[in-house]
Amino acid sequence: MQRHTITNALPIVAAAYGRKFGIPVQVSGSHAWTDGTMIQIPEIRDDATSKTLAFGYLAHEAGHVRYTDFGLPRHLTPLGRHLENIIEDIRIEAEMIQAYPGTRTTLDSVIETLMADGRMSEVNATDKPVEILSNGILALARHRYRQQPALATQAKQADRVMRKVLGSRFVHRLQGLMSEIPRLTSTADSIALAAKIVALVEEEASPEAEPDEEEEGTRQNQEQGANRQDQSGNNPDQSTQPKQVDVKPALQAALDATDAELPADLFESVAETLGKHSGDSPTLLPALEQYAGDRQQGQLALNRVKVHSAKLTARLQGLIEAHTLETRRSARRGRMLSTHHLHRAAVGDSRIFRLKERKVAPNTALHLLVDLSGSMAGGQDVIALDAAMALALALETTNGVSRAVSAFPGIDGEDEKITRLLSHDDRVSARAGAFVQRGRGGTPMTGALWFAVADLLARRETRKVVVTLTDGGPDDFTSAAKLVRQATVAGIQMIGVGIGLDVSRLFPVAIRIHDIADLKRELFQKAEQLLIVGG
């Protein structure tokens, strides 16, 4: 797998969306959903349609997480709640496009894909009144106020059918209310506008409402035509003729519609489609959770590892200086003569020219993964965390090196979560409390590896290294081994640190340690591979 292939993989793209929008995203299970704080999508088929829907779903739901107030009370009727969703969807998408202009194409592609697949058809006069009303508003509002040109024909058709079935006066007044959409600035505004539209439907459906003059004229013409047909000897069954002007019952039917009678929410249907395009996959990308830990216990751990970290720092710095100091050597060709080697010419040795060389300095990003599965509890979890802290501390003052540390599974043993111990720009002393944890749960290593790889692919450093500290095999060895191979081919150095265990079966570069003191010796032997480009 080439690097461009792994960068297009679903977990990597999903992680990029999460970073871009500042929202936790996970790839797991067989359903797409959001709880208002994070977004989940399932692993999907590797085809254009699935990816278009998945990325559009991420952008749309990210808009809700960022801009929708989920705590506000909703309308009491199914129609009211449905209209709230339509209006709020348009509002938050407009907010996303303003903040992230590139999302316009991503979001518009969802509509174009649904239309091409026949899953977003035109409004027809034979549809139920509530379908005509809701789908008509959807087409008109998205075309006019979300500026989606693909819906031009559907919007024109919707306007025609709505006037025929729901009445021209109602549609005229409705469109007057819809003109408020571009000025909405909050979820409360969307809810208020939906309530106004429901009130309009109630008013026009009321028996006391005066008939539309245009519709009344049409009704009289139809009655006169029917009378003429009767006088000519024909007696058509009027019950079989379409009721083109009897708008009050149609509006009342829309008001009385149940949730089951309403059309599916646009992006709920996208989520359902994504579920059909997936299998019940294990977690491929866990969501990041924050963890501060115990500051006092963290300080004790920091004091405990400082001696090991200091020795490791000194050795690493010595290695780096050896690779960055300017060196001189003699050569057979060059522009400058070496006065110290001119005597070689007398014996036929042509190495009399002087060359200067400066070896490459580090330009490396590392992500340390700490396995805190249940089997690590009872001592090995402390060894792993101390080792990670020591290495992170040793590299903290190393120019050209960036490092992050994460632990898996989540704090409560959840496969779908990964815990942040240290971000790339954090100082260990400020985050020491996060390094005080205990083993729990299983070993969802594949998801943790995807998370680390996604993190490094977003970094600018030339060399990218994942170091995994573990005491055993992953829950799914096959998928973890496959990802290790893919990442290696893509140029990411994958190193395994086995705690009392040989992990060379999984990792191409493997280290075995029994305590934190071993880490200093074993890591130094791999330090050139860790830090130096070309090492």
Salt bridges, closest charged atoms under 4 A:
ASP46 OD1 - LYS51 NZ 2.81
ASP47 OD2 - ARG45 NE 3.38
GLU84 OE1 - ARG74 NE 2.37
GLU88 OE2 - ARG91 NH2 2.87
ASP89 OD1 - HIS60 NE2 3.21
ASP89 OD1 - HIS64 NE2 2.78
GLU93 OE2 - HIS60 ND1 2.79
GLU93 OE2 - ARG142 NH2 3.01
GLU93 OE1 - ARG146 NE 2.75
GLU95 OE2 - ARG91 NH1 3.44
ASP108 OD1 - ARG146 NH2 2.53
ASP117 OD2 - ARG119 NH2 2.60
ASP159 OD2 - ARG163 NE 3.01
GLU180 OE1 - LYS196 NZ 3.30
GLU203 OE2 - ARG173 NH1 3.11
GLU204 OE1 - ARG169 NH2 3.28
GLU204 OE2 - ARG173 NH1 2.70
GLU216 OE2 - ARG219 NH2 2.23
GLU223 OE2 - ARG219 NH1 2.24
ASP259 OD2 - ARG81 NH2 3.49
GLU272 OE2 - LYS276 NZ 3.58
GLU326 OE1 - ARG328 NH2 3.81
ASP349 OD2 - ARG351 NH2 2.86
GLU357 OE2 - ARG329 NE 3.05
ASP386 OD2 - ARG304 NE 2.79
GLU396 OE1 - ARG403 NH2 2.83
GLU396 OE2 - ARG427 NH2 3.11
GLU414 OE1 - LYS417 NZ 3.62
ASP426 OD2 - ARG420 NH1 2.76
ASP455 OD2 - HIS367 ND1 2.82
ASP455 OD2 - HIS424 NE2 2.71
GLU461 OE2 - ARG459 NH2 3.14
ASP518 OD2 - HIS514 ND1 3.74
ASP518 OD1 - ARG521 NH2 3.16
GLU522 OE2 - ARG521 NE 3.59
GLU528 OE2 - HIS323 NE2 3.41
